[in-house]
Amino acid sequence: MVIADQSVPPDIVDRLLWRDAQQMLGRHAEADHEGNCVWCGWRWPCAPRRLAERADAASRRPWREAWTLRHDLNSIRAMPGFGDNMDRGARYHNRGDLHY
């Protein structure tokens, strides 16, 4: 028996990609008064925000497109400095557990 997840919209093809996109969209949600992302401190809209928007759209497309975006999303997480206590992120969050 398959139980449908009520929190995922019915048009989502890749649920994992969609959930990852929603998490990143939530973190990189808006600009501060200086025009920088409130989460990472990069100029708004920051690269993680734009990637999350692409991932959200791709999660509704055929699996081949979603698979490519999932790879891109995982690649940005593996970039040096992502997930570390970067000066830019520390300035805005004053914490060492930044995750993009």
C-alpha positions in Angstrom: 0.0 0.0 0.0 1.3 3.5 -0.9 0.3 6.3 1.3 0.3 9.7 -0.3 2.3 12.5 1.4 -0.4 15.3 1.8 2.2 18.0 2.2 3.7 17.6 -1.3 1.7 19.1 -4.1 0.3 16.6 -6.6 2.2 17.9 -9.6 5.6 17.1 -8.0 7.6 14.5 -9.9 10.8 14.5 -7.8 9.8 14.8 -4.1 13.3 14.8 -2.8 14.4 17.6 -5.1 11.2 19.6 -4.2 11.8 19.2 -0.5 15.5 20.3 -0.8 14.3 23.3 -2.9 11.8 24.3 -0.3 14.4 24.1 2.5 16.8 26.4 0.6 14.0 28.7 -0.5 13.0 29.1 3.2 16.5 29.9 4.3 17.3 32.3 1.4 13.9 34.0 1.7 14.5 37.7 1.4 16.9 40.6 1.3 17.9 42.7 4.2 17.8 46.5 4.3 21.2 46.6 2.4 19.9 44.3 -0.4 21.8 41.2 0.7 20.3 37.8 1.5 19.3 37.5 5.1 20.8 34.0 5.3 24.1 34.0 3.5 24.8 37.8 3.1 25.3 37.6 -0.6 23.7 40.1 -3.0 20.0 39.3 -3.4 18.9 37.2 -5.1 21.8 35.1 -4.1 23.1 32.0 -6.1 21.5 29.5 -3.6 18.1 31.2 -4.0 18.3 31.2 -7.8 19.4 27.5 -7.8 16.5 26.6 -5.4 14.0 28.4 -7.7 15.3 26.3 -10.6 15.1 23.1 -8.5 11.6 23.9 -7.5 10.6 24.3 -11.1 12.5 21.2 -12.2 10.9 19.0 -9.5 7.7 19.3 -11.6 9.3 18.4 -14.9 10.2 15.0 -16.3 12.7 13.0 -14.2 15.6 13.6 -16.5 15.5 17.4 -15.9 14.9 16.9 -12.2 17.9 14.5 -12.0 20.2 17.1 -13.6 19.1 19.9 -11.2 19.5 17.5 -8.2 23.1 17.0 -9.2 23.6 20.8 -9.5 22.0 21.3 -6.0 24.3 18.7 -4.5 27.3 20.3 -6.3 26.7 23.7 -4.7 26.7 22.1 -1.3 30.1 20.5 -2.0 31.7 23.9 -2.9 34.5 25.0 -0.6 33.2 27.4 1.9 29.6 26.2 1.8 28.6 24.9 5.2 31.7 26.5 6.8 31.6 29.5 9.0 32.3 32.0 6.3 33.1 35.6 7.2 30.1 36.8 5.2 27.7 34.3 6.8 29.1 34.9 10.3 28.6 38.6 9.9 24.9 38.0 9.4 24.2 35.0 11.6 26.9 34.9 14.3 26.8 31.1 14.3 29.1 28.4 13.0 26.5 25.9 11.7 25.6 27.5 8.4 24.2 25.0 5.9 23.2 26.0 2.4 
